[in-house]
Amino acid sequence: MKLVTFSHGDHTRIGVVDDAGVVDLSSAAPELPHDMLAFLEAGPAAMQTAAAAQDGAPRIALSEVRLEAPIARPPKFLAIGLNYADHVAEGGREIPEHPTVFNKQSTCVVGPGEGIHVPRASHVVDYEGELGFVIGRRCRHVSRDDAADVIAGYTVVNDVTVRDWQLRVPTWTMGKSFDTHGPIGPWIVTADELADPHRLDIRTWVNGELRQESNTKELIFDCFNLVEHLSTAFTLEPGDVIATGTPAGVGIAMKPPKLLAAGDRVRIEIDGIGALENPVIDEPEDTAS
């Protein structure tokens, strides 16, 4: 299934997308939770109910709804740096022995079509197209062999980065967490829909120019390795989002650098999942509190 959070008729709720449109689960299965986090917390029974509810249910045309971030506020939004060998090489670094883990604050999350801000604090803004996965059940000490069982599904992530803020201190959280710098979507593709999440082509375009092109088979630490590693230290919870790292082709590494500016448009596609597209805008004045 493609699980989606969408707005239609002044209401936001969850649904399932197929070729015919969007099944509104608040109508087709009203007993289910109406937000994605609560839905994931409800576990396999909720998934089964949602799958069964598609049969004979009316559809809303995809063009008539607004797609939101699948999970508006993930309990944890974790990301992995330096996880494709070609990206490590373009930055002049060594292949890491262990995953480089950092967190993005959940307030950076936005959905498809929402503006990525060039903040007032810096214009050194870069894109990073990434495969993301979403945890489906509370877990700890998960082996690699069992990791697939705790993943609810997969999505597209743009790990937008303010490079000067990222690199001026040893930890990356500030440079990775500016508001609007965590686009995710357009939906969550459930794990059963992907035969192998580590054989997916990934591409990033800026204004129609192909900047990144790779395959998730090139991940140094794959999704299942990451579940094992992360859950060694702390509990993973339903709705946690983990962005797995970006391949070569980021703007800062180009000569000369090709950073994002207002008026740009970033599109990231991952085969078997879909496309996430966002415009780049200057930070509005009304973001001041």
C-alpha positions in Angstrom: 0.0 0.0 0.0 0.9 3.6 -0.4 -0.1 5.3 2.9 -0.8 9.0 2.6 -1.7 11.9 4.8 -3.8 14.3 2.8 -6.0 17.4 3.1 -9.4 17.6 1.3 -12.4 19.8 2.1 -10.6 21.6 5.0 -9.9 18.3 6.8 -6.6 16.4 7.1 -6.7 12.6 7.4 -5.0 9.4 6.2 -5.7 7.3 3.1 -4.4 4.8 0.6 -3.3 5.8 -2.9 -3.6 3.6 -5.9 -3.9 4.2 -9.7 -7.6 5.2 -9.3 -7.0 7.9 -6.6 -7.1 8.2 -2.8 -9.2 6.0 -0.6 -10.2 8.1 2.4 -9.8 5.8 5.4 -11.8 8.0 7.6 -14.8 7.0 5.5 -13.8 3.6 4.3 -12.7 2.4 7.7 -13.9 4.9 10.3 -12.7 2.7 13.2 -9.1 3.4 12.3 -7.1 6.4 13.7 -7.2 9.4 11.5 -3.6 10.4 11.8 -0.6 8.4 10.6 1.3 8.2 13.8 -1.6 6.7 15.7 -2.3 4.4 12.7 1.2 3.0 12.8 1.0 2.6 16.6 -2.1 0.5 16.1 0.1 -2.2 14.4 -0.6 -5.0 11.9 -4.3 -5.2 12.6 -4.7 -1.6 11.4 -2.7 -2.4 8.3 -4.9 -5.3 7.5 -8.0 -3.2 8.0 -6.7 -0.5 5.7 -5.8 -3.0 3.0 -9.3 -4.6 3.2 -11.0 -1.2 3.1 -9.8 -0.5 -0.4 -12.2 -3.0 -2.0 -15.1 -1.2 -3.5 -14.3 2.1 -1.7 -14.8 5.4 -3.6 -11.7 7.3 -4.6 -10.8 11.0 -4.6 -8.8 12.1 -7.6 -5.2 12.7 -6.6 -5.3 16.1 -8.3 -8.1 17.2 -5.9 -6.2 16.6 -2.6 -3.2 18.2 -1.0 -0.5 15.7 0.0 1.0 16.4 3.4 4.1 15.0 5.1 3.1 11.4 5.7 4.1 11.9 9.4 3.9 15.5 10.5 6.0 15.1 13.6 8.0 11.9 13.8 8.9 10.8 17.3 12.5 10.7 16.1 14.0 11.9 12.8 17.4 10.3 12.5 19.8 10.5 9.6 23.0 8.9 8.5 25.9 10.8 7.1 28.6 9.5 4.7 26.7 6.4 3.7 27.5 6.1 0.0 31.1 5.6 -1.0 30.9 8.1 -3.9 29.6 10.8 -1.6 32.4 10.1 0.9 34.9 10.4 -1.9 33.6 13.7 -3.2 34.0 15.1 0.3 37.5 13.8 0.6 36.8 11.7 3.6 37.5 8.1 4.7 34.9 5.3 4.5 33.4 5.2 8.1 33.8 2.0 10.2 30.5 2.7 11.9 27.3 4.6 10.9 27.5 8.4 11.3 24.2 9.1 13.1 22.7 12.6 13.7 19.3 13.9 14.4 17.1 16.3 12.5 14.6 18.1 14.7 11.1 17.0 13.9 10.0 20.6 13.4 11.9 20.7 10.2 9.4 18.3 8.5 7.4 19.5 5.6 5.4 17.7 2.9 5.4 17.6 -0.9 5.1 21.0 -2.6 5.9 23.0 0.5 8.6 25.6 0.3 12.2 24.9 1.4 13.4 28.1 3.1 16.7 29.8 2.3 17.0 31.1 5.9 18.0 34.6 6.9 20.9 33.2 8.8 22.7 31.6 5.7 22.5 31.2 2.0 24.7 28.0 1.9 21.7 25.7 1.4 22.1 22.2 -0.2 19.9 19.3 -1.2 20.4 15.6 -0.3 18.2 13.0 -1.9 17.7 10.0 0.3 15.8 6.8 0.9 14.0 7.0 4.2 12.4 4.2 6.2 9.7 4.3 8.9 9.6 2.2 12.0 6.4 0.2 12.5 6.6 -1.1 16.0 8.4 -0.4 19.3 11.6 -2.4 19.4 15.0 -2.7 21.0 18.0 -5.0 20.3 16.8 -6.0 16.9 19.1 -8.3 14.9 19.9 -7.6 11.3 18.0 -10.7 10.3 14.9 -9.5 12.1 15.1 -5.8 11.1 12.7 -6.1 8.1 9.9 -7.0 10.5 10.0 -3.7 12.4 10.0 -1.5 9.3 6.5 -0.3 8.3 7.6 1.2 5.0 9.7 3.5 2.9 9.6 7.1 1.8 11.6 9.8 0.0 13.6 12.3 2.1 15.4 15.5 1.2 18.0 16.0 3.9 18.3 19.8 3.3 21.5 21.1 4.8 22.8 24.5 5.7 26.5 23.7 5.0 28.2 26.5 6.9 26.2 25.8 10.1 26.7 22.1 9.6 30.5 22.3 9.4 31.4 25.0 11.9 31.0 22.6 14.9 31.6 18.8 15.3 27.9 18.0 15.6 25.5 18.5 12.7 22.1 19.0 14.3 21.9 22.8 13.9 22.9 22.7 10.2 20.4 19.9 9.5 17.4 21.1 11.4 16.3 24.5 10.1 12.6 24.8 9.7 11.4 23.3 6.4 14.6 21.4 5.9 13.1 18.0 6.2 10.8 17.3 3.3 9.4 13.8 3.3 6.8 12.0 1.1 4.9 11.8 -1.0 3.7 8.8 1.0 4.9 5.7 2.8 5.1 2.6 0.6 4.6 -0.4 2.9 7.5 -2.9 3.2 5.6 -5.7 1.4 5.4 -3.6 -1.7 9.2 -3.5 -2.2 10.9 -6.8 -2.9 14.3 -5.4 -2.0 14.8 -1.8 -0.6 18.4 -2.1 -1.5 18.0 -2.3 -5.2 16.2 1.0 -5.9 17.4 3.7 -8.3 17.6 7.1 -6.8 17.8 10.4 -8.7 17.8 14.1 -7.8 17.1 17.0 -10.1 17.4 20.7 -9.5 15.5 22.8 -12.1 15.4 19.8 -14.4 19.2 19.2 -14.2 20.1 15.7 -13.0 22.4 16.2 -10.0 22.4 12.8 -8.3 22.0 9.3 -9.8 22.7 6.1 -7.9 21.1 3.0 -6.5 20.4 2.0 -2.9 22.6 -1.1 -3.4 25.5 1.3 -2.9 24.6 2.0 0.7 27.6 1.3 3.0 25.3 0.5 5.9 21.9 -0.7 4.6 18.5 -0.2 6.2 18.7 -3.5 8.2 22.2 -2.8 9.4 21.0 0.6 10.6 18.0 -0.9 12.5 20.4 -3.3 14.3 22.9 -0.5 15.1 20.4 2.1 16.3 18.3 -0.3 18.4 21.5 -1.4 20.2 21.5 2.0 22.0 17.8 3.1 22.2 14.3 2.1 21.6 12.8 2.6 18.2 9.2 3.6 18.1 6.4 3.6 15.5 6.7 6.6 13.3 10.4 7.1 13.7 11.9 8.2 10.4 15.5 7.2 9.4 17.1 8.9 6.4 19.8 6.6 5.1 22.2 9.0 3.5 22.8 10.6 0.1 24.9 9.6 -2.9 27.4 11.8 -4.8 26.3 15.0 -6.5 25.5 17.4 -3.7 25.8 21.0 -4.7 28.6 22.0 -2.3 30.9 19.5 -3.9 30.5 20.8 -7.4 33.1 23.1 -9.0 31.9 25.8 -8.7 29.4 24.9 -6.0 25.7 24.8 -7.1 23.7 25.7 -4.0 20.0 26.2 -3.7 18.5 29.6 -4.2 14.9 31.0 -4.2 13.2 30.1 -7.4 14.8 26.6 -7.6 12.8 23.4 -7.6 14.2 20.1 -6.2 12.7 16.8 -7.3 13.9 13.4 -5.9 12.7 10.1 -7.3 13.2 6.6 -5.9 12.0 3.7 -8.1 9.2 1.8 -6.4 8.3 4.6 -4.1 7.6 7.9 -6.0 8.7 11.5 -6.3 9.1 14.3 -3.8 9.2 17.8 -5.2 9.6 21.1 -3.4 10.2 24.7 -4.4 12.9 26.8 -2.8 11.8 30.2 -1.4 13.3 32.9 0.8 12.4 32.6 4.4 9.2 34.6 4.9 9.2 37.5 7.3 6.3 36.1 9.3 8.5 33.2 10.7 9.6 35.6 13.4 7.8 34.9 16.7 
